[in-house]
């Protein structure tokens, strides 16, 4: 599966999140050969779990599917730039790559506000590709928040 195809699935998951009243963020984890092994969407409101971000949900599912927390060589494709919490989980899982759509100037930790995923002071780093299908991801987020104002 290509990054673009995985982002299409992540965008569909984000749309599902919005319907459920969640901030529209979706994520897909690809194994080292590019095959999808897990996915997730925001579910904080549904689960009353503050860690219910799409990335965390997808990483938990990927670790279960993979049979290990160590996801070396895997890629996370997510519709919005990961926050600090998610960036920490990404590094702890040893993901090789993170591909995201919308930049998050308020809380992003993959290059906008912080650059946790590529910080040379940390023992692990991930390749970061930002802005894939950015316009679609931004449109979803803006529509969600405009509806609530």
C-alpha positions as CSV (number, residue, x, y, z in Angstrom):
1,X,0.0,0.0,0.0
2,X,1.4,3.4,-0.9
3,X,1.5,6.3,1.6
4,X,-1.2,8.1,-0.4
5,X,-3.5,5.1,-0.3
6,X,-2.9,4.7,3.4
7,X,-3.7,8.4,3.9
8,X,-7.0,7.9,2.0
9,X,-7.9,5.2,4.6
10,X,-6.8,7.5,7.4
11,X,-9.0,10.3,6.1
12,X,-11.9,7.9,6.0
13,X,-11.3,7.0,9.6
14,X,-11.1,10.7,10.5
15,X,-14.5,11.2,8.9
16,X,-15.8,8.3,11.1
17,X,-14.4,10.1,14.1
18,X,-16.2,13.3,13.2
19,X,-19.5,11.5,12.9
20,X,-19.0,10.1,16.4
21,X,-18.3,13.7,17.7
22,X,-14.6,13.2,17.9
23,X,-11.9,15.5,16.5
24,X,-11.4,14.0,13.0
25,X,-8.0,12.3,13.1
26,X,-7.4,8.9,11.6
27,X,-4.2,6.7,11.5
28,X,-3.0,3.6,9.7
29,X,0.1,1.6,10.5
30,X,2.0,-0.1,7.7
31,X,4.4,-3.0,8.2
32,X,7.9,-2.7,6.7
33,X,6.6,-4.1,3.4
34,X,3.9,-1.5,3.2
35,X,1.0,-3.7,4.2
36,X,-1.6,-2.3,6.6
37,X,-1.5,-4.0,10.0
38,X,-3.6,-1.7,12.2
39,X,-5.6,1.5,12.2
40,X,-7.3,3.8,14.6
41,X,-9.2,7.0,15.0
42,X,-9.7,9.5,17.8
43,X,-12.0,8.1,20.5
44,X,-11.3,10.2,23.6
45,X,-15.0,11.3,24.0
46,X,-16.3,7.7,23.5
47,X,-13.9,6.0,25.8
48,X,-13.3,8.9,28.3
49,X,-9.6,8.1,27.8
50,X,-7.3,11.1,27.5
51,X,-4.8,8.9,25.5
52,X,-7.5,8.1,22.9
53,X,-5.7,9.8,20.1
54,X,-5.7,8.1,16.7
55,X,-2.0,7.4,16.8
56,X,-2.1,5.7,20.2
57,X,-5.2,3.6,19.2
58,X,-3.4,2.5,16.0
59,X,-0.1,1.8,17.8
60,X,-1.8,-0.4,20.4
61,X,-3.6,-2.3,17.6
62,X,-0.3,-2.6,15.6
63,X,1.6,-4.0,18.6
64,X,-1.2,-6.5,19.2
65,X,-1.2,-7.6,15.6
66,X,2.6,-7.7,15.4
67,X,3.0,-9.5,18.7
68,X,5.5,-7.0,20.0
69,X,5.6,-3.4,21.1
70,X,8.7,-3.0,18.9
71,X,7.4,-1.8,15.5
72,X,10.9,-1.3,13.9
73,X,10.6,-0.6,10.2
74,X,6.9,0.2,10.3
75,X,5.2,3.5,9.1
76,X,2.5,5.5,10.8
77,X,0.3,7.4,8.4
78,X,-1.9,10.0,10.2
79,X,-4.1,12.9,9.1
80,X,-2.7,15.4,11.6
81,X,0.7,16.1,12.9
82,X,1.3,14.1,16.1
83,X,1.3,15.9,19.5
84,X,4.0,15.5,22.1
85,X,2.3,12.5,23.8
86,X,1.9,10.7,20.4
87,X,5.4,11.6,19.4
88,X,6.7,10.0,22.6
89,X,4.7,6.8,21.9
90,X,6.0,6.8,18.3
91,X,9.6,6.9,19.5
92,X,8.9,4.3,22.2
93,X,7.5,1.9,19.5
94,X,10.6,2.4,17.3
95,X,8.6,3.3,14.2
96,X,10.8,4.1,11.2
97,X,8.6,6.7,9.5
98,X,5.7,9.0,10.2
99,X,3.7,10.5,7.4
100,X,1.0,13.1,8.2
101,X,-1.4,15.4,6.5
102,X,-2.2,18.6,8.3
103,X,0.4,20.6,10.3
104,X,-0.6,21.5,13.9
105,X,0.9,24.9,14.7
106,X,-0.6,24.8,18.2
107,X,0.5,21.4,19.4
108,X,2.5,19.7,16.7
109,X,5.6,17.7,17.7
110,X,6.9,16.6,14.3
111,X,8.3,19.9,13.0
112,X,5.9,22.8,13.6
113,X,5.9,23.7,17.3
114,X,8.3,21.0,18.4
115,X,10.4,18.4,16.5
116,X,10.4,15.5,19.0
117,X,10.5,12.8,16.3
118,X,13.9,14.0,14.9
119,X,15.5,15.4,18.1
120,X,19.1,14.2,18.0
121,X,19.3,14.3,21.8
122,X,16.9,11.4,22.0
123,X,18.0,7.8,21.5
124,X,15.5,7.1,18.7
125,X,14.3,9.1,15.7
126,X,11.8,8.7,13.0
127,X,11.8,9.9,9.4
128,X,9.0,12.5,9.0
129,X,7.0,13.3,5.9
130,X,4.5,16.1,6.4
131,X,1.8,17.6,4.2
132,X,0.6,14.5,2.4
133,X,-3.0,15.3,1.2
134,X,-2.8,18.3,3.5
135,X,-5.7,20.2,1.9
136,X,-8.1,17.3,2.5
137,X,-7.0,16.9,6.2
138,X,-7.3,20.6,6.9
139,X,-10.7,20.8,5.2
140,X,-12.0,18.0,7.5
141,X,-10.6,19.7,10.6
142,X,-11.9,23.1,9.7
143,X,-15.4,21.7,8.9
144,X,-15.5,19.9,12.2
145,X,-14.6,23.0,14.3
146,X,-16.8,25.4,12.2
147,X,-19.8,23.2,13.0
148,X,-19.1,23.5,16.7
149,X,-18.8,27.3,16.8
